[in-house]
Amino acid sequence: MSIFWRFVAFEAIGWAVAAVVLYGAVRFELASVSLALVLFFLWVGKDFVLFPLTKRAYEHGPTHGASEVIGSEVRVDTTLDPDGYVVAGNERWRARLAAGVDAPMHAGDAARVCQLDGITLVVEPITESIEDAAGES
């Protein structure tokens, strides 16, 4: 299913709720039919206007469950000194430097997840990248 249709499917729930509320307002003579239609189309229109800003939330990408993230390579998002954030796939995780890592890591640095502590990733710097190891073979 395309990003646009995932967006429409999710937003349709809100549109249905708005339609029911507006129907009730017309039924109990709290609003005219024309006002209810204008409000409904403004509500739906607002979602389409905001779609470019929310599009990324509907994109599929690699995701990481707790068991899958251990051992994976992540990118440092904010300075880890010793706490900060990393990006694993398309997810941002809270992270902490592993015990024994003295120097802070900076945004853009590569790290490897060595453990999961609750919902915080414990990471260490990658001393040798996969590309370097392949080049030496």
N, C-alpha and C positions, 0 to 999 in steps of 0.2 A: 504494500500500500504506500502511495507517495506521501511525502511530508504534508502536502496540502490536504489530502483526504484524511490523514490522521488528525490534523488540526480541526477540520470540519466535524469529524466524528466526536471529538472531545467537546468542542464548543456547542454542538447540537443539544447537549444536555442543558446547558445554560439557556439556550434559545427556547427550549421546551418549557423550562420553568418560567421564563419571562412571558411566554405566550399564555400559560395558565394563569399567572398573576394578572396580566392585562385582561384576559377573558373575564376573570372574576370582577375586576374593576368595572368593566362594561356591564356585566350581568347585574351588579349591585348599583348601577348608575352612578359610579364614582368618576367615570371618564366616558367620553364619547368614543364611538367606534373609530372615527378619524384620528383622534388623539392617541388611542391605543395603537393604531397602525403606525403612526409616526414614531411613537416611542419604541415600538418593536423594531422598526427598520433602522432607527438610530442605534439601538442596542446591537443589532447584527452588524451594521456598518462599522461601528466602533471596533468590533473584533477583526474585521477585514483590514481596517486601517492599521491596527496594531500588529497584524500578522508578520510583517517584515521584522519587527522588533522581537517577536516571540518565536520565530521560526526555528531557531536553534534548539529550543526545548523539545521540539517534535522530531528532531533528527535522531536516527539510530546510529550508534557507533559502538566501538568495542567497550564493553563494560566489564567491571571486575568485581567478582564476589570475593569474600574474605579468603577462601581457600585458593583462589586463582591468583591473587595479587602477590602472595609471598614468593620471592625469587624473581619477580618481574622488574624490569627497568622502568623508572619513572623520571619525570622532569621536575626539577625544583621550580615552584611557582613564586614563592616568597622566601626570603632569606631564612635558613634554618640555623638558629643560634640560641638554644638547641631546638626550639619549636618553630613551626611555620606550616607552609602548605606545599603539596606536590600535586602534579597532575598525572594520573594513570589512565591512559586511554582518553575518554572524554569526561572523566570524573575528577573532581578536585577533592583531595583528602587532607585531613590534618595529619601532620607528620612530626617526628622527633628524631634527632640524630641518635644513632646507636651508641651505647656505652663505649668509651675509648676513642671516639671521634672528637678531636679537640678543636679543629678548625671549622668555622661556620661554612655552610654551603650557600651559594648565591643563586638567584633566579637564572634559569637556563642550564644549570649544572645537571648532569645525569647522576642518578642514584639507583641503588638496588634495594628492594624491600627485603629486610632480613627477618622481620617479625611483625605480628599484629598485636597491639595492646589495646583491647576494647575496639574502638573505632579509629584509633590513631596508628598510623604506619610508623614503624621504626625502620629507618633507612641508614645506609652507609654509602659513601662515595664509591663510584665505579673507578677502579684504578686502571683497568685495561678494558677498552671497549671491544665489542664483538668484531668490529671492522679491523682493529689492530691485530687481534688474534688471528683472523682469517688471512691477513696480509703476510704474517710471519710463516704461515704453513707452506 
